[in-house]
Every structure is written in structure tokens, then in C-alpha cells.
């Protein structure tokens, strides 16, 4: 059997000028994961990431675990996270006042609890197909298009790497949720719920071969189990 090993990127820079960059804590999360894997002899044959900076920085921190000493990961935009910006903007514009969630908000939300509340409401509308983009929402991607994109990226890797290959993928929570949906045939609402469960730097493993796929690990945090690393466990 071959294996896809998904790593959610380390903590990004929430509330900073650019979210798409690992925070200092996020860098540390990936350093601890790399050290842990080194200590148990973990090795991979190939490494991929999406083309978001936080994904590429995560992959860069794990390159020492990849056979052949690559200098960078192979970038596959199919593993990019969905763009939450347009999803939030359409929800706030068209639904917030009616639902009373985030009503009156016109800019960025820096309070984590409020952000999560609004984001969950917005993505719920998104997967239900109730967010209607206009010509001004050029970067909006439908839920169905996101699913097709991610599934195509996963299937392409499985077709390219067989014979016991171990493939490392640095990506994001939404992509990992869809990987689980692909394996377990989860309904959309459950796949979205999985997205909220995925920790920064967590490990998810999917085995494949002979036309079959199976989940062997979801959201693993063995590298952060020591008491001195508990403060590194984050969701956002």
C-alpha cells in the first residue's frame, strides 16, 4: 500500500497585515513536527504543497524528511485552501442582516470568537449553494468547484505515485476535510464540520492501492503530546 500524508500548515498570522504567512508559533509547530519525525526515522518519497505561502513555508520546514534532498516542494494549486474572503464578504453583504450574525460588520474581524461565528455561518450558506456571486466577486469559488479541484489533485497523486510510495502534502484544513470526505463518503455538512476540527501542524494519513483507499490517522498530534509542547496546540 502507498500513503498520502497530509500536514495542515502551522498557525498562520491571524489579525496581521497578511494572514498568509506562518506566525512565530506556527514556525515552531513545524519545527517540533520535523524533530519528532526525525527522531522516529520517518521518511517520504515525494513532497507537495499548494501555492499559498503558509503551505509552502510548512513544506519547507519538512524537506529534511524527504528522500533525495529536494530544495523545495512541488507546488500543486489543487491543494490550495478555499478563499474565505469572498465567502465572508458575500455572506455579510447578503445574509448577515437577516440572520443577525455579523450584522453591521464592514471590515476585517480581529476577534477570534466573532470571526469563527461569522465564518461558520458563511460557510454553511456556501456549501448549501446559497451564496450568489456578482461580477464584483471575481475570486469566489463554489463549494462544488472546490470539491472537484481537491479531489482531482488527490486522484492525480495516487495515479502518479504507487508501489509503496509515501507522499507528503502540506496543505490546509478544508483540503484535509475533503480528503476525508473522499475516503469516507461523508455528506457535505459533515465534511465542513471536520474542517473546524483540524489542528495546525496535525497529521492525517490515507493509505491507497489496488483501487482502494482507507483512513489510518486523522488529526494526529503525537509531536505535541509532551507537556512542554501543549501550548503549541492551536486550531487557528
C-alpha positions as CSV (number, residue, x, y, z in Angstrom):
1,X,0.0,0.0,0.0
2,X,1.1,3.6,-0.7
3,X,0.3,6.5,1.6
4,X,-0.7,10.2,1.4
5,X,0.4,12.1,4.5
6,X,-1.4,15.4,4.8
7,X,0.0,18.1,7.2
8,X,-2.1,21.1,8.0
9,X,0.1,24.2,7.9
10,X,1.3,25.7,11.1
11,X,-0.6,28.6,12.7
12,X,-1.0,31.5,10.2
13,X,-0.8,35.2,11.1
14,X,-4.4,35.8,12.1
15,X,-5.0,39.6,12.5
16,X,-1.8,40.6,10.9
17,X,-1.5,42.6,7.7
18,X,-1.1,39.4,5.8
19,X,-2.8,36.2,7.1
20,X,-0.9,34.0,4.6
21,X,2.3,33.6,6.5
22,X,3.2,31.3,9.4
23,X,3.2,33.1,12.8
24,X,6.3,32.5,15.0
25,X,4.2,29.9,16.9
26,X,3.4,28.3,13.5
27,X,7.0,28.0,12.6
28,X,7.7,26.4,16.0
29,X,4.9,23.8,15.4
30,X,6.5,22.7,12.2
31,X,10.0,22.6,13.8
32,X,8.7,20.3,16.5
33,X,7.0,18.0,13.9
34,X,10.2,17.8,11.9
35,X,12.2,17.0,15.0
36,X,9.7,14.3,16.1
37,X,9.7,12.7,12.7
38,X,13.5,12.7,12.6
39,X,13.6,11.0,16.0
40,X,11.4,8.1,14.8
41,X,13.0,7.7,11.4
42,X,10.0,9.0,9.3
43,X,10.8,9.4,5.6
44,X,8.9,10.4,2.5
45,X,9.5,9.8,-1.2
46,X,7.8,13.0,-2.5
47,X,6.6,16.3,-1.1
48,X,3.9,18.6,-2.4
49,X,2.2,21.8,-1.3
50,X,-0.4,24.3,-2.5
51,X,1.0,27.6,-3.7
52,X,-0.2,29.6,-0.6
53,X,2.8,31.0,1.4
54,X,1.8,29.3,4.7
55,X,1.6,25.9,2.9
56,X,5.0,26.4,1.2
57,X,6.6,27.5,4.4
58,X,5.2,24.4,6.1
59,X,6.6,22.1,3.4
60,X,10.0,23.9,3.5
61,X,10.2,23.1,7.2
62,X,9.8,19.4,6.4
63,X,12.1,19.0,3.5
64,X,14.8,17.2,5.5
65,X,12.4,14.2,5.8
66,X,12.1,13.7,2.1
67,X,14.4,11.3,0.2
68,X,16.6,12.8,-2.5
69,X,17.2,16.0,-0.6
70,X,14.8,18.3,-2.6
71,X,15.3,22.0,-2.2
72,X,11.6,22.8,-2.4
73,X,8.2,21.1,-2.6
74,X,6.4,20.5,-5.9
75,X,3.6,23.1,-6.0
76,X,0.1,22.0,-6.9
77,X,-2.5,24.7,-6.7
78,X,-5.2,22.0,-6.4
79,X,-4.1,21.8,-2.8
80,X,-4.8,25.4,-2.1
81,X,-7.4,26.2,0.6
82,X,-10.6,27.8,-0.4
83,X,-10.6,31.6,-0.4
84,X,-12.6,32.6,2.7
85,X,-12.6,36.3,1.9
86,X,-15.3,36.3,-0.8
87,X,-17.3,33.8,1.2
88,X,-17.4,36.2,4.2
89,X,-18.0,39.3,2.0
90,X,-21.0,37.8,0.2
91,X,-22.5,36.5,3.5
92,X,-22.0,39.8,5.3
93,X,-23.5,41.7,2.3
94,X,-26.5,39.5,1.5
95,X,-27.3,37.4,4.7
96,X,-25.9,38.9,7.9
97,X,-28.7,41.4,8.5
98,X,-31.4,38.8,8.0
99,X,-29.7,36.2,10.3
100,X,-28.4,38.6,12.9
101,X,-24.9,37.2,12.7
102,X,-22.2,39.7,12.0
103,X,-24.7,42.4,11.0
104,X,-23.1,45.8,10.5
105,X,-19.6,44.5,10.0
106,X,-17.9,46.1,7.0
107,X,-14.2,45.4,7.5
108,X,-11.9,42.7,8.9
109,X,-12.8,40.8,12.0
110,X,-9.9,40.6,14.5
111,X,-11.8,39.0,17.5
112,X,-11.3,35.2,17.1
113,X,-14.6,34.1,18.6
114,X,-16.7,36.5,16.5
115,X,-14.7,35.6,13.4
116,X,-15.4,31.9,13.9
117,X,-19.1,32.6,14.5
118,X,-19.5,34.6,11.3
119,X,-17.2,32.2,9.3
120,X,-19.3,29.1,10.3
121,X,-22.5,30.9,9.3
122,X,-21.0,32.0,5.9
123,X,-19.6,28.6,5.0
124,X,-22.9,26.9,5.9
125,X,-24.5,29.1,3.3
126,X,-21.6,28.3,0.9
127,X,-22.0,24.5,1.0
128,X,-25.8,24.9,0.6
129,X,-25.2,26.9,-2.6
130,X,-26.9,30.0,-1.1
131,X,-24.1,32.5,-1.7
132,X,-24.7,34.2,-5.0
133,X,-21.6,35.9,-6.5
134,X,-21.8,39.0,-8.6
135,X,-19.3,40.4,-11.1
136,X,-17.5,42.1,-8.2
137,X,-16.8,38.7,-6.5
138,X,-14.2,37.5,-9.0
139,X,-12.3,35.3,-6.6
140,X,-15.3,33.4,-5.4
141,X,-15.2,29.6,-5.8
142,X,-18.3,27.5,-5.3
143,X,-18.3,24.6,-2.9
144,X,-18.8,22.1,-5.7
145,X,-15.9,23.6,-7.7
146,X,-13.7,23.4,-4.6
147,X,-14.6,19.7,-4.1
148,X,-13.8,18.9,-7.8
149,X,-10.5,20.7,-7.6
150,X,-9.3,19.0,-4.5
151,X,-10.5,15.5,-5.5
152,X,-8.7,15.9,-8.9
153,X,-5.5,16.8,-7.1
154,X,-5.7,13.8,-4.8
155,X,-6.5,11.4,-7.6
156,X,-3.7,12.7,-9.7
157,X,-1.1,12.0,-6.9
158,X,-2.5,8.5,-6.4
159,X,-2.2,7.8,-10.1
160,X,1.3,9.1,-10.3
161,X,2.8,7.5,-7.1
162,X,2.2,3.8,-6.4
163,X,4.3,0.9,-5.5
164,X,4.5,1.8,-1.8
165,X,5.2,5.5,-2.3
166,X,4.9,7.8,0.8
167,X,3.7,11.2,-0.3
168,X,3.9,14.3,2.0
169,X,1.4,17.1,1.3
170,X,1.5,20.4,3.1
171,X,-2.0,21.9,2.8
172,X,-4.9,23.4,4.8
173,X,-7.9,22.3,6.9
174,X,-10.5,22.5,4.1
175,X,-8.4,20.3,1.8
176,X,-7.9,17.7,4.5
177,X,-11.7,17.7,5.3
178,X,-12.4,16.9,1.6
179,X,-9.7,14.2,1.6
180,X,-11.7,12.5,4.5
181,X,-14.9,13.0,2.6
182,X,-13.3,11.3,-0.4
183,X,-12.3,8.3,1.7
184,X,-15.3,8.0,4.0
185,X,-18.1,9.3,1.7
186,X,-19.1,11.9,4.2
187,X,-22.0,14.2,3.4
188,X,-21.1,17.9,2.8
189,X,-22.3,19.1,6.2
190,X,-20.0,16.6,8.0
191,X,-17.1,17.4,5.8
192,X,-17.5,21.1,6.8
193,X,-17.6,20.1,10.5
194,X,-14.3,18.1,10.0
195,X,-12.8,21.4,8.8
196,X,-13.2,23.0,12.2
197,X,-11.5,20.1,14.0
198,X,-8.2,20.1,12.1
199,X,-5.4,21.4,14.3
200,X,-2.4,23.4,13.0
201,X,0.5,21.0,12.1
202,X,-1.7,17.9,12.6
203,X,-1.1,14.8,10.5
204,X,-3.7,12.8,8.5
205,X,-2.8,9.6,6.7
206,X,-4.6,7.9,3.9
207,X,-3.5,4.6,2.5
208,X,-4.3,3.6,-1.1
209,X,-3.7,0.8,-3.6
210,X,-5.5,-1.8,-5.7
211,X,-8.3,0.6,-6.2
212,X,-9.0,1.1,-2.5
213,X,-8.5,4.0,0.0
214,X,-8.5,3.8,3.8
215,X,-8.0,6.3,6.6
216,X,-5.3,5.3,9.0
217,X,-4.9,8.5,11.0
218,X,-6.8,11.8,11.4
219,X,-5.6,15.0,13.0
220,X,-2.7,13.3,14.7
221,X,-0.7,15.4,17.2
222,X,1.8,12.9,18.6
223,X,4.6,15.5,18.2
224,X,2.8,17.9,20.6
225,X,1.9,15.3,23.3
226,X,4.8,16.3,25.7
227,X,3.7,18.7,28.4
228,X,6.2,21.3,27.3
229,X,4.5,21.4,23.9
230,X,0.9,21.6,25.0
231,X,0.9,25.4,24.4
232,X,1.6,24.8,20.7
233,X,-1.8,23.1,20.1
234,X,-4.0,25.5,18.1
235,X,-6.9,25.5,15.7
236,X,-6.4,29.0,14.2
